[in-house]
Structures are given as structure tokens and as C-alpha cells.
Amino acid sequence: MTQFTDFGLAQPVLRALAEAGYQNPTPIQAQAIPPAMEGRDLCGIAQTGTGKTAAFALPILHRLSLENRRAPRRGCRVLVLSPTRELANQIAESFSDYGRHLPYTTTVVFGGVTIGRQERALAPGVDILVATPGRLIDLVDRRSLTLEGVEILVLDEADQMLDLGFIHALKRIVKMLPQQRQSLFFSATMPKNIAGLADQYLRNPVQVAVTPVATTAERVEQQVIFAHTGAKQALLAHILRDPKIERVLVFTRTKHGADRVVRGLEKVGTPASAIHGNKSQPQRERALASFKDGTCRVLVATDIAARGIDVEAVSHVVNFDLPNVPESYVHRIGRTARAGANGLAISFCNDEERAYLRDIERLTRQKVPVAGFPEGFTPPTRQEAAEIADSEERRPGPRGQRPGQRPQGQRPGGQRQGRPFGGGRPGEAGRGGRPSEGRPAGRPQDGRPAGRPPEGRPQEGRGERRDARPSGGRPEQNARPERASEGRPQQRPGNRPRSGGGGEGRTIGWLERAPRS
């Protein structure tokens, strides 16, 4: 299939594609759309930025157009599950764009916002519902939603769903669905747990894989710079002075680390915004909007955004901290070089992160080229870096607090005592409640050796926990996933990065983004 017109899609769908200027399908679309149009179950493996959303949205809209059926009250005909709020929003927007000439309704629901408005939107029934698992279960528990009328189930970014601890929520949701349905699974990687999930929930599925498992985008140039921890902030500030960097995503391993990077950049006159699980939904939306419209060219994010951001013209990705889960590296750098453009991914690596780098190279089956410091950059000494870090820690925050210190009378994470996270009903994230969607995982507490903990381990504690602070030689980890229904998120422990070694090599040749093809 060389053009969308070859698939036999409904005319209203083809009209919307033509208006958007889409003529030729991507490889994942060319292989996934025909069997999905026939009603077959499907398991699709493709890296981020390859057009997976259209690969399931277009055949779904086509199938809906063949039957003039109304959605049941407080129900839906199509259920799309997403691990993060940002990705859920983008999927819903894609359905609205491709189905603009069809009389079908699309609604998106996720945590962190008022649930009452979502209940009212679902009351008459919707054709397409895009949801995060935690809020979906909330709505079912409140009897505001029934899943008995679901005809098609889509699980997008299935591997991240399991990484964030949604396995128990997924099992519960699938039990509520009709046995006779079409199921479509899409994932960037195919670990054994995803293969097992597919075998359990898909019936004689069509297997579609357009790229080797866990490979990185071909159009992304990759580089790693060895620098001790205290030199990273100055190195980032120096790199961002390059005018060729049009729009850059900076990834950190922790939420507090993201905030520290933003403060450091603003101190040297480089405006930046942060997006992570401690930000409210309006804050996240404002930061993402300013990044999309070019008002802010630097967005600092945790792995919550690694698959939830689909922004054109991201010329560079900087891994300020290397991820301790190697699959996250693939998803991070997949934010650049989208839609045929080129991109550059730069990773900073200190001594203790070299183990993470080896894991990444083993997973991707390729060596990441080593680059020296950029021309004109002189790294601070360890003593200078330590003094800068000490002054940052001593700098008073709001109301005289130090950075990362929570206000008195609030729970860790900024919540007042006795109030559940996200402003929802009591019990949503209070005693024994579910944390909220999309927040990266807390570090394991049981002292297991490096590696992912088993799925399904129940979470403990009250409400949202404070980010794990470095202790006993372990690095900081992000907070728990938002509203995952039990299950400890899969993270693996690591050693706290220590200041260590710089490196000399070739001078970085900055890559200008090629025109979008």
C-alpha cells in the first residue's frame, strides 16, 4: 500500500487525511491498517514517532462508519487506554482530527482534574473514550461508566503501562469487557511480560513489527559526553547557547532534579519550563503549550513525558541524567527526529552512570559515540561545583524553605493532610488509594540487586510519598505512577551518581534540523 486511498477507507476519513496533507502511510500504518479494518486482533511493535496512533485510529473510524449504532448510556464503543495524561490528550486530538467529518463523539478522561465534569460528559454515552487506567476505574466504581458495550479495545504504549505498575488495573479492566471484541496492542518494545499479556488477551492476533525490538530511531544522531556530576549544569547551559538548537527536551531522572535544572538555566538567562508529576494539570498544560508554540524552547521533563510529548521540530534531546531503565532511553530520544526530520540526542554520563550506559548499548545493540566537551567550554572543578551546589541548597525557597522542602502541615508531594491527591473523591489516593497516572516509580526498598522488581507487588503507605531521597548510595527516583491500581512500578535500584571523570574527544558538531520531508 503506497497511498491511504489504497486501503479502501471510508470517504469521510480519506477527506480528513487529504485536508491534513497526508497521502502516504508509514510502515506501521501500511501493515496494521488492513488487518485492523477486517476486525482482526493485532499486536504492533514500532518505536515512537512512527505513526502508531493513526495505525489504530483510522481503521477504528472506518469500522464505526460501517454501523450506524449509538453508544450506550454511560458507556462507550471504543476504549483506548493510555499510560499518561499528555498521551491521552494527543490520542483524543488525533481521533477528532481524523474523524472531523464523521458524527462520532470523542472524550478523554484522566486524573488530576475534576471528575464531575467527566461524569457529565459520559452520561449520554460516547463513541470513543480515551482514558488513563486509574481514572477509568474511578468512574466505573462511581457507576458513572460501564464497559459492557465496548466493541474495540486499544492498549497504547503497553510496555510503559507495565513499567508504571498498571498491570493490576489492566487485569481488572479487561475482566469488565465483553469477550467478543477486537483488541489492538501497540508498544515500542516487546519484553516478555508484554508478550505474555498479548497471548492472554489477544485472539489469534496479527503480529506487526516494523523495526527490531528496542532499537533507536535511525535518524537520531547520538552522542555521550563524560562529565562529573557538578559539571553537568554548566555544560548544559553552554550547549544551549548554540542558536542552532531550536527546540530541546532535557530529561532528568527525578522531579526535584528537573526543578533544579530549570532554576540553574534561568540563573544564567536561559528560560525553561519543567513538566513532571508534581506539577498540576494546568501547569503541565501551560508548559507544554509554551513549548509547542515556541514561546519556551527548553522543556525539562522526567520520564513521564518520554512518550507523552509529540511536538514537531524538537531538534535536540539532552539526557541530563541517564535513565536507570534502558528502555527509557529509547523512548526519550524518540522525541526528536520525528516525521522524517533529523535530530541529535546528547547524553551526559558521570562515573556511576557508566553502568546505565552499558545497559543501554546492550539493549540497543549499538555503541553510543563519545564526544568531547564543546569548543570553549571549561568544566568547573569538583570543588567549584560543590560550592555551587551548596549555595543552591542554602538558597531559600518559598516562605524561607530550602529547595525540595515541603511546607509545614502538608504531606510529601505538596498535599494537605487528609486531602486526597488530585481533588477527587475521598479514597482516590488517600489511605491505601491508588497513586495518579503517569508518575515515574519510586525506588525499590527491599535491597534486591539491580534489575526490575516483580510486577504485582502491593504499594504501601498513605497517599502520595515524598520522592525517594538519596541514601545508602542509591540515586534519587521519581515518585510513584499516578493512580496505578496496586503493583509496584518497575524500576531498578542503582548507585547514587558520584562526582567523577570528564572526557576529551572530538568536538561536537551541532546538527541543524533538516526540513521536514
C-alpha positions in Angstrom: 0.0 0.0 0.0 1.6 3.2 -1.1 -1.3 5.6 -0.5 -4.1 5.9 2.0 -6.6 5.7 -0.9 -5.4 2.1 -1.5 -6.8 0.9 1.9 -10.5 1.4 1.0 -11.1 3.7 4.0 -14.4 5.4 4.4 -14.6 8.6 2.3 -15.0 11.0 5.3 -11.8 9.6 6.7 -9.9 10.0 3.4 -11.2 13.5 3.2 -9.9 14.4 6.6 -6.5 12.9 5.7 -6.4 14.8 2.4 -7.2 18.1 4.2 -4.3 17.4 6.6 -1.9 16.7 3.7 -1.4 13.0 4.5 -1.0 10.8 1.4 1.5 8.0 2.1 1.2 5.7 5.1 4.2 4.9 7.3 5.4 1.3 7.5 3.5 0.5 10.7 0.3 2.0 9.2 0.8 0.1 5.9 1.0 -3.2 7.8 -1.5 -2.6 10.6 -4.4 -0.8 8.9 -5.6 -3.6 6.6 -6.0 -6.4 9.3 -7.4 -3.9 11.7 -10.1 -2.9 9.2 -11.0 -6.6 8.9 -11.6 -6.8 12.6 -8.6 -8.9 13.5 -6.8 -8.6 16.8 -3.4 -7.1 16.4 -0.1 -6.7 18.2 2.0 -3.9 16.7 5.6 -3.1 17.7 7.1 0.1 16.5 9.3 2.8 18.0 7.8 6.2 19.0 7.3 8.7 16.2 6.3 6.1 13.6 2.6 6.9 13.3 1.1 4.3 15.7 -1.8 6.5 16.6 -3.1 6.7 13.0 -2.4 3.0 12.6 -5.3 2.2 15.0 -7.4 5.4 14.8 -8.0 5.2 11.0 -9.3 1.6 10.9 -11.4 2.2 14.0 -13.1 5.2 12.5 -13.7 3.2 9.3 -15.3 0.3 11.2 -17.5 2.7 13.2 -18.7 4.2 9.9 -20.0 0.8 8.7 -22.5 0.5 11.5 -25.0 3.2 12.5 -25.1 2.2 16.2 -25.4 4.5 19.2 -23.2 4.3 22.2 -24.9 3.0 25.3 -25.7 5.5 28.1 -22.7 5.9 30.5 -20.8 3.7 28.1 -18.5 3.7 25.0 -18.0 1.7 21.8 -14.2 2.2 21.6 -11.9 2.2 24.6 -8.3 3.4 24.2 -6.0 3.1 27.3 -3.0 5.4 27.7 -0.4 5.5 30.4 -0.1 9.3 30.7 -2.4 12.3 30.5 -0.4 14.0 27.8 -0.5 11.0 25.5 -4.2 10.5 26.2 -4.9 14.1 25.1 -2.9 13.7 21.9 -4.7 10.4 21.0 -8.1 12.1 21.5 -7.0 15.0 19.3 -5.9 12.6 16.6 -9.3 10.9 16.7 -11.0 14.3 16.5 -8.8 15.3 13.5 -9.2 12.1 11.5 -13.0 11.9 12.3 -13.9 15.5 11.8 -16.3 14.6 9.0 -17.9 11.8 11.0 -20.7 12.2 13.6 -18.9 10.4 16.4 -18.1 11.8 19.8 -14.6 11.5 21.5 -14.0 12.1 25.2 -10.7 11.9 27.2 -10.6 11.2 30.9 -7.6 11.2 33.3 -6.8 12.1 36.9 -5.7 15.4 38.3 -8.9 17.2 37.2 -12.4 17.4 38.5 -14.2 14.1 38.0 -17.7 15.6 37.9 -17.2 17.2 34.5 -16.1 13.9 33.1 -19.1 12.1 34.6 -21.4 14.6 32.8 -19.6 14.1 29.5 -20.0 10.3 29.8 -23.7 10.4 30.9 -25.2 10.2 27.4 -22.6 7.8 26.1 -19.6 8.4 23.9 -18.4 6.6 20.8 -14.6 6.8 21.5 -13.2 7.1 25.1 -9.5 7.7 25.7 -8.6 7.1 29.3 -5.8 6.5 31.8 -6.4 3.3 33.8 -6.8 4.9 37.3 -9.4 7.5 36.4 -11.3 4.9 34.3 -11.6 2.6 37.3 -12.7 5.5 39.5 -15.5 6.2 37.0 -16.5 2.6 37.0 -16.5 2.4 40.8 -18.7 5.5 40.9 -21.1 3.8 38.5 -20.6 6.7 36.1 -19.2 4.4 33.4 -20.0 0.9 32.2 -17.7 -1.1 29.8 -20.3 -3.7 28.7 -20.7 -2.1 25.3 -17.0 -1.9 24.3 -16.5 -3.2 20.8 -12.8 -2.3 20.3 -10.1 -2.1 22.9 -6.8 -0.3 22.2 -3.8 -0.5 24.6 -1.3 2.1 23.6 2.3 2.1 24.9 1.7 -1.3 26.5 5.3 -1.6 27.8 5.1 1.7 29.6 1.8 0.6 31.1 3.5 -2.3 32.8 6.6 -0.2 33.7 4.4 2.2 35.6 2.7 -0.5 37.6 -0.7 -0.7 35.8 -0.8 -4.4 35.5 -3.5 -5.0 38.1 -5.6 -2.1 36.8 -5.4 -3.6 33.3 -6.4 -7.1 34.5 -9.4 -5.6 36.3 -10.4 -3.5 33.3 -10.2 -6.5 30.9 -12.5 -8.6 33.1 -15.2 -5.9 32.7 -15.0 -6.0 28.9 -17.2 -8.2 26.6 -15.5 -11.4 25.4 -16.5 -10.7 21.8 -14.4 -7.6 21.0 -11.5 -6.5 18.8 -8.2 -5.8 20.7 -5.3 -3.8 19.4 -2.0 -3.7 21.4 0.8 -1.2 20.4 4.2 -1.0 22.0 7.6 0.4 21.3 9.4 -2.6 22.8 8.4 -6.3 23.3 9.7 -7.6 26.6 8.5 -11.0 27.9 5.8 -9.5 30.1 4.2 -7.7 27.1 4.3 -10.9 25.0 2.6 -12.7 27.9 -0.1 -10.1 28.1 -0.7 -10.2 24.4 -1.0 -14.0 24.5 -3.6 -13.7 27.3 -5.8 -11.0 25.8 -5.5 -11.3 22.0 -7.2 -14.0 19.9 -5.1 -15.2 17.0 -3.5 -11.8 16.6 -1.7 -10.4 13.6 1.9 -9.7 14.6 3.3 -6.4 13.1 6.8 -5.3 13.8 8.4 -2.6 11.6 11.7 -2.3 13.5 13.9 -4.6 15.6 12.9 -4.6 19.2 14.4 -1.8 21.3 16.4 -0.1 18.5 16.7 3.6 18.4 15.4 5.9 15.7 17.6 5.7 12.6 17.6 9.5 12.0 18.7 10.4 15.5 22.4 11.1 15.9 23.6 10.1 19.3 26.5 11.3 21.5 27.6 10.8 25.0 29.8 13.3 27.0 31.6 12.1 30.1 31.4 14.7 32.8 31.3 14.7 36.6 28.0 15.5 38.3 29.0 19.0 39.2 29.9 19.9 35.6 26.5 18.9 34.1 24.6 22.2 34.8 27.4 24.4 33.3 27.7 22.0 30.4 24.0 22.2 29.6 24.0 26.0 29.9 26.9 26.2 27.5 25.3 23.8 25.0 22.0 25.8 25.0 23.8 29.0 23.9 24.1 27.4 20.4 21.5 29.2 18.3 21.1 26.1 16.1 19.2 24.4 18.9 15.7 25.4 18.0 13.7 23.3 20.5 15.2 21.0 23.1 13.9 18.4 25.5 16.1 17.9 28.6 15.4 14.7 30.6 16.2 14.2 34.3 15.8 11.1 36.5 13.9 12.9 39.2 11.3 15.6 39.7 13.4 17.7 42.1 16.3 17.3 39.6 14.1 18.8 36.9 13.3 21.8 39.0 17.0 22.3 39.9 17.9 22.3 36.2 15.3 24.9 35.4 16.5 27.1 38.3 20.1 26.8 37.0 19.2 27.7 33.5 17.1 30.7 34.5 20.0 31.9 36.7 22.2 32.2 33.5 19.4 33.8 31.5 18.0 30.7 29.6 14.2 30.5 30.1 13.0 26.9 30.7 9.9 25.1 31.9 9.5 21.8 33.8 6.9 19.1 33.4 6.6 16.3 35.8 4.3 14.5 38.2 4.4 17.2 41.0 3.1 19.8 38.6 -0.7 20.4 38.5 -2.5 19.6 35.3 -2.9 23.3 34.4 0.8 23.8 35.0 1.7 20.8 32.8 -0.6 22.1 30.0 0.8 25.6 30.1 4.4 24.3 30.0 3.6 22.0 27.1 1.7 24.7 25.2 4.5 27.2 25.5 7.0 24.6 24.3 4.8 23.8 21.3 4.2 27.4 20.2 7.9 28.2 20.6 7.5 30.6 23.5 9.8 28.5 25.5 12.4 26.5 23.6 13.7 24.4 26.6 11.4 21.9 28.3 12.9 19.9 31.2 11.0 16.6 31.9 11.1 13.4 33.8 10.2 10.1 32.1 6.5 10.8 32.5 6.9 12.9 29.3 9.1 10.5 27.4 6.1 9.1 25.4 3.6 11.7 26.2 5.1 14.6 24.1 4.5 14.7 20.4 5.9 18.1 19.4 7.2 18.8 15.9 10.6 20.3 15.3 12.3 19.0 18.5 15.8 19.4 17.2 17.7 18.1 20.3 17.2 15.8 23.2 19.6 16.1 26.2 19.8 13.3 28.8 21.0 15.3 31.8 20.8 12.1 33.7 21.0 8.7 32.0 17.9 6.6 32.8 18.4 3.6 35.0 15.9 1.6 32.9 17.5 1.3 29.5 14.2 1.1 27.6 13.5 4.7 28.7 16.5 5.8 26.7 14.8 4.6 23.5 11.6 6.5 24.3 13.4 9.7 25.4 15.5 10.1 22.2 12.4 9.2 20.1 11.1 12.6 20.9 13.3 14.0 18.2 13.8 13.0 14.5 10.0 12.7 14.1 8.1 12.7 10.8 11.2 12.3 8.7 13.3 15.1 10.3 16.8 14.7 11.7 17.7 15.1 15.4 20.6 15.0 17.9 20.5 13.2 21.3 23.2 14.2 23.7 23.7 12.2 27.0 25.7 13.4 30.0 27.4 10.5 31.8 29.3 10.5 35.1 31.3 7.6 36.5 28.4 5.8 38.2 26.2 6.2 35.2 28.6 4.2 33.0 26.7 1.0 34.1 23.5 2.6 32.8 25.3 3.4 29.5 26.4 -0.2 29.1 22.9 -1.4 29.7 21.6 1.0 27.0 24.2 -0.1 24.5 23.4 -3.8 25.2 19.7 -3.2 24.7 20.1 -1.1 21.5 22.9 -3.3 20.2 25.0 -0.3 19.3 27.7 1.8 20.8 26.9 5.5 21.6 29.7 7.6 20.1 31.7 9.5 22.7 32.1 13.3 22.2 34.4 15.7 23.9 33.4 19.0 25.6 32.2 21.6 23.1 34.6 24.2 22.0 35.1 27.0 24.5 33.7 25.0 27.5 35.9 24.8 30.6 34.3 22.4 33.2 34.2 23.6 36.8 36.5 21.8 39.2 34.8 19.5 41.7 35.4 22.0 44.5 33.8 24.8 42.5 30.8 22.5 41.6 30.4 21.5 45.3 30.3 25.2 46.3 27.7 26.0 43.7 25.6 23.0 44.8 26.0 24.1 48.5 24.8 27.6 47.7 21.9 26.2 45.8 20.8 24.1 48.7 21.1 27.1 51.1 19.2 29.4 48.8 15.8 29.9 50.5 12.7 28.8 48.6 9.1 29.9 49.0 8.4 31.2 52.5 12.0 30.7 53.5 12.1 26.9 52.7 15.0 25.3 51.1 14.6 23.7 47.6 12.6 20.4 47.9 11.5 21.2 51.5 7.7 20.8 51.9 5.6 23.4 53.6 4.5 22.6 57.2 1.2 20.9 57.5 1.4 19.3 54.1 2.1 15.7 53.1 5.0 14.9 50.9 4.3 15.9 47.3 2.6 19.1 48.5 -0.8 17.7 49.6 -2.5 18.9 52.7 -3.2 16.4 55.5 -6.4 14.5 54.9 -7.0 15.7 51.4 -6.7 13.1 48.6 -4.4 13.8 45.6 -6.0 15.3 42.5 -9.0 16.8 44.2 -11.1 13.7 43.6 -13.4 11.8 46.0 -12.0 10.5 49.3 -10.1 7.3 48.9 -8.7 8.1 45.4 -5.2 8.4 46.7 -5.6 8.6 50.4 -5.1 5.7 52.8 -4.4 2.7 50.6 -5.6 4.6 47.5 -4.1 4.5 44.0 -1.4 7.0 43.1 -2.0 9.1 40.0 -1.3 8.3 36.3 2.0 8.8 34.7 4.3 9.4 37.7 7.5 7.6 37.5 8.3 4.9 40.0 9.8 5.1 43.5 13.0 3.1 44.1 12.7 -0.5 45.5 13.1 -0.8 49.2 13.9 -4.4 49.6 17.6 -4.3 48.7 17.3 -6.6 45.6 20.2 -6.5 43.2 20.0 -4.3 40.1 17.1 -5.4 37.9 13.3 -4.8 37.7 11.2 -5.8 40.7 8.4 -8.3 40.0 5.1 -7.0 39.0 2.1 -7.0 41.2 3.9 -6.1 44.5 1.3 -4.1 46.5 2.1 -0.5 47.3 2.3 0.7 50.9 1.9 3.9 52.7 -0.6 6.7 52.9 -1.3 8.9 49.9 1.5 10.3 47.7 5.0 9.7 49.0 7.9 12.1 49.0 10.4 11.5 46.3 13.0 9.0 47.3 16.0 10.9 48.6 19.5 9.6 48.1 20.6 7.4 50.9 22.8 4.4 51.2 24.5 5.1 47.9 21.3 5.0 45.8 20.2 7.7 43.4 17.0 9.7 43.6 14.0 8.1 41.9 10.8 9.7 40.7 7.5 9.4 42.6 5.1 6.6 42.1 2.9 6.4 39.0 -0.3 8.3 39.2 -3.3 6.3 40.2 -1.9 2.9 39.3 -4.1 0.3 40.8 -1.7 -1.6 43.1 1.6 -3.0 41.8 5.0 -1.6 42.5 6.2 0.2 39.4 9.2 -1.5 37.7 12.3 0.4 38.5 15.7 -0.9 39.4 18.0 0.4 42.1 21.3 1.9 41.3 24.1 3.6 43.0 23.9 7.3 43.6 26.0 9.1 40.9 29.2 10.4 42.4 31.3 13.2 41.0 33.6 11.6 38.5 35.7 11.9 35.5 35.5 14.1 32.5 36.4 13.1 29.0 38.1 14.5 26.0 37.2 13.5 22.4 36.1 15.1 19.3 34.4 18.5 19.3 30.6 18.4 19.0 29.4 19.3 15.5 25.9 20.6 16.2 23.3 19.2 13.9 20.9 21.5 12.1 17.5 20.0 11.7 16.7 19.1 8.2 13.4 20.4 6.6 10.5 18.1 7.3 10.0 15.8 4.4 
